[in-house]
Amino acid sequence: MAELAHALAQITAALSRWPQYLEGTRRYVMRRFPFVLIYRDLEGTIQILAIAHGRRRPGYWYAR
């Protein structure tokens, strides 16, 4: 939970800092765990689309 809170704080501090991903999204790779936060900026609001495992079936969350 602390790592997730850290990730959200980092994203909030600089939305466009993290690399672009699929269709207008960005991704933040967690440091200690193999998870990736997929998010997008919607008019000043951060929308978290997925917290995906980085080593399992890439893109499995996309169809959801």
N, C-alpha and C positions, 0 to 999 in steps of 0.2 A: 504494500500500500504506500509505503514511503517513496518507493521508486516511481510509482504512478503519480503521486503528488509532485515529485520533482519534475517529471516529464511535463505535466500540465503547467507548472510554473515557468519552465523554459519556453514552452510553446506560447504561452500568454505574453511573455516578455518580448518576443520577436517572432511574430507569425510567419513571416516570409523567410526566415533564416534557414529553415529545413528544406531539403530537396523536394522538388516537384515529383509527383508520382503519376497516377492514372487520372485522366479526365478532370483536371483542376484540383486534385487533392495534393496533400503533402504528407510526408511520413517522418516520424521521429523514431529512431531506433533506441531502445532502452539500453543502458550501459551494462547492467548486471544480469539481466534476464533476456532470453531470446524472443522478446516480444517487440512488436512494432505498433505504434499508434498511427492510424490513418485518419487525417482530419482535413477540414477545409474551412476557409474563412467566409462566412456569409454575412456581409454587411456589419462587420465588427463583432459577430458572434462566432465562437469556435464550435463547429459541429464535429464531434468524434464519430467517425463512421465505423471504425473497427479497432479492436485491440487484438491483433493477429499474432499467432505463433510464427516466428521467423524461419523456422526450419521444417515446417509441415506444409505440404501442398500450397505453394505460393499462389495467392489470388483466390483461395477457396472462399473467402468472405465476400468477394465481389458480387456474386449472384444473389446474395441475401438482401 
